[in-house]
């Protein structure tokens, strides 16, 4: 079995998380580096939140380290430590990728939203002029809301248990993309009348979770979309397929994010 050859010239990338066991970035990036002859390696960095400032200081001093993928619970804290933020990170106050430039400045950005939209587009769905219902207003859902509006949706309704949080996100999205009608709704809002329903909540991660939306109330042509990757086929997607709806899985969001993050941190992966 081929293995990476690491020398003093190898560029190092890291995936920053706590806990670390679940991360998949090394198993995704390293085979790509091997396949395409890229002299780089992606390694896990297990850092407790209390140790993040010390870890960042060490990483800035390590000139072999070119960039990071960042996941829970560090996305917000790492954004606050960056010297510069891209548009995606500024919108949501969190970064999931960091580039160290030649002066060891940290440049962060967030590709959750762009990755989701790119994945859905790759599956054949065009957001232009569509009416979208998003379930959930936190975490990746914040980035997805901005990206959906930016992609040309006619309207975006954000349904959330805490309506004030949905309203606040809706106001921010509409301010940036006034061509999209954006509103906050309660979590049990009527899901009829939409072209696409996106589940950005955690409902579906565990067996026995209730469905985040009543499939029977959806229009026949409504597409149902997940961002959960494991399990691949959540209870929501199973129910949607049984009801005759087209579905979109969570994995394409990761696949597209990998391409975007790789290009951002300086190791573009050939198509």
N, C-alpha and C positions, 0 to 999 in steps of 0.2 A: 504494500500500500504506500503510495507517495506520501512524503512528509515535507513540511516546510523546512527550508534551510535558512537558519538565522545566523547572520554575521554582524560585524560591527557597523555595517552599512544599512542594515535592515531598519526600516521605519516602523515605529511602534504605535499602535492605536489601542485604546482601552474602552471597556464597557464598565461604567460606574454605577454601582447598585448596592442596596442592602435590603434584604438578603441577596445573595448572588446566584444561588443554585438554579434558578429558573431562567436565567438569561440565555438567549440563543445567538447573540451577535457573533461570538467566535466561530460557531458551527456554520454560520452563514457566510461571513466574510472570508475566513481562512481558505475554504475550498475555492472561492473565487480568486483570491490572490494566487493560489497555486495554479489554477487552470489558465490564468491569463499572464502568468510569469511576472507578477507584481512583487517586488522585494519588500514585503510588509507582513506584519503579524498583528492580529487582534487578540488581546488578552483580557481576562476579567480582573477588575479592581474592586475588591470587597471593602467598602469604606462605611463605617458607622457614621450617622449624621453628626455626632459630637466631634468626630475626627476630620470632618470635611475640610475646614480651613487649613489644617496641617497637611492634609493630603494634596490640596490644591497648590500649596506653596512648594511641595516636593515635585509635583508634576510640572509646574512652571519652570523649575530648575533643570528638569530632565529633557535635554535637547534631542534625545532620540524619540521623544513622544510628540507626535504631530497632531493628534486629535482624539476626541472622545465621543462615544455614544453615552447618553445619560438617561437613566430610568429611575423609577421610584426608589427612595423618597427624595431624590436630589434635584429634581428638575427646577423647582422654584429657587432653592438656595444657590444652585450653580449659576442661574441667570443673574442673581444679585451680585455675584462675584465677577461676572464678565466685564471686560473693558468696553465691549461694544456688543449690541444685540441687533439681529436682523429683524425684519418686519414681523415675521411669525412669532418670535419670542417676545417682542414688545407688546403685541396684541394680548397675549395671554399671561405674560409675566413668568414664563417658564421656558427652559431650553432643554432640548433632548439631543443636541449635538454641539460640540465645542471644537473650534480650530485654534491651535496655538500658532501665531504668525512668527515671522523671523525675529521679532523683538520680544517674543514670549507673551504678547498680549493675548488675552482670551476673547475670542469672538464666538458668540453663541447664537443659535437659532432654533426654531421649533418647526418640525416637518409633519406633525400629526395630521393637521388639516390637509395640507398639500398631498400627503400620502394617501389619505382616504379618498379624496376627490379623484386623484390619478387612478387609483385602483378601480373605482366605480366606472370611470370613463373607459378604462381598458376592458371592462365587462360589457360595454355597449350602451351605457346610460348617459344621456346628455342632460346636464342640469339647466341648460338655457330655457328660460320661460316656464320652468316647472314649479309646482307647489310642493314644498317639502315639510314634513313633520319630523322634528328631532326630539327623541326621548332622552332627557338628561341635559344638564347645563354645567356639569363639572368635568374636571380632568381633561381628557382628550376631546370631550364634547365642546369645550370652549373653542379650541382651535378649529374643529370641524365646522362649527357655526360660521365663523369668519370665511372659511374656505368655500363653503356652499354658496354663500352670498356672492363671494368674489367670482365664482364659476358661472354666475348668471341666472341663479334661481329667481323666479318672479316673486316668490314669497317663502318665508321660513317661519314656522311656528315652533317654539321651543317649549316643550311640556316638561315640567319639573315638580317634584314634591313641594319644594319651597318656591312658590310663584315669584316672590320678590327677587330671587336669584335669577330666574328665567327672564324676568322683566329687565333686570340690570344688564344681562348679557345681550338681550335683544336691542336695548338702547345703544349699546356700544357698537354692535354690528351694523345697525341701521345708520349710525352716525358716519361710519367709514364707507358703507355701501348703500347710499340713499336710494338707489334704484331697486333695491330689494325690500319688500314690505316685511318687517320682522316684528313678531309679538311674542310675549310670554303667556303661557297657559298652565293650568293645573295639570298634574300628572294624569288624571283621569279624563282629560279633554276628549271630545269626540274625534276619533281618528279618520272619519270619512272625508272624502273630497281631496285627497292628496295623491300626487304621482309617486312619491317616495316616502317611506317611513324608515328612519335611521335609529337604531337602538345604540345609544352611547352609555347606557347605564351598565351596572355590573350584573343585572338580572340575566341569568343564563349561564353564569360561570359555574354554578353548583346545581346538582340534582335537586329537584324539588322547588327551585326558585319559581315564583309566579311569573306568568307572562307579563311583559311590560306594556302590552297593548292587547286589546280584544280583536283577534283576527277576524271574527265574524262581522265586525263593524267596518272593515276596510272596503273600499271600492274594488271591484274585480280586477282592475288594471293596475292597482297599486303594487309597486315593487317594495320588498321588505329587505332591509340591509342590516348587517351586524358589524361590529368592530371586534367582537370577541373571537379569538383564534382557537382557543382550547376550552371546551370542545369545539371541533370544527362546525358541527351541525347542532346548534343550540335548540332548545325546546321551541323557541320562537320561530326559527327557520323551518323546523319540522312541521309546525302547525301551519305556517304560511304555505309551504309546499303542498301540504294536504288540502289546503283551501284553494289551490290552483294559482297561487301567486308566484311570480318570478322572484327569485331571491339572489342576494349578493352576500358572499361570505367575507369573513374578517381577514383572511390571510392576504389578499391582494393589497390591503393597506400597508402591511409590513413589507411586502415585496417592493412596492413603489417607494416606501420610505427609505429602504436600504439603498436604492439607487440615488435618491436625493441626498441622503446623509453622506454616502460615499463620495459623491462629487464635492460636497461642501467641505469635508474634512481633508480633501486633497488626495483621495485614492479612487478616482472614477473607475467604475467597473464597466468594461465594454459590453454593449448590448448583445 
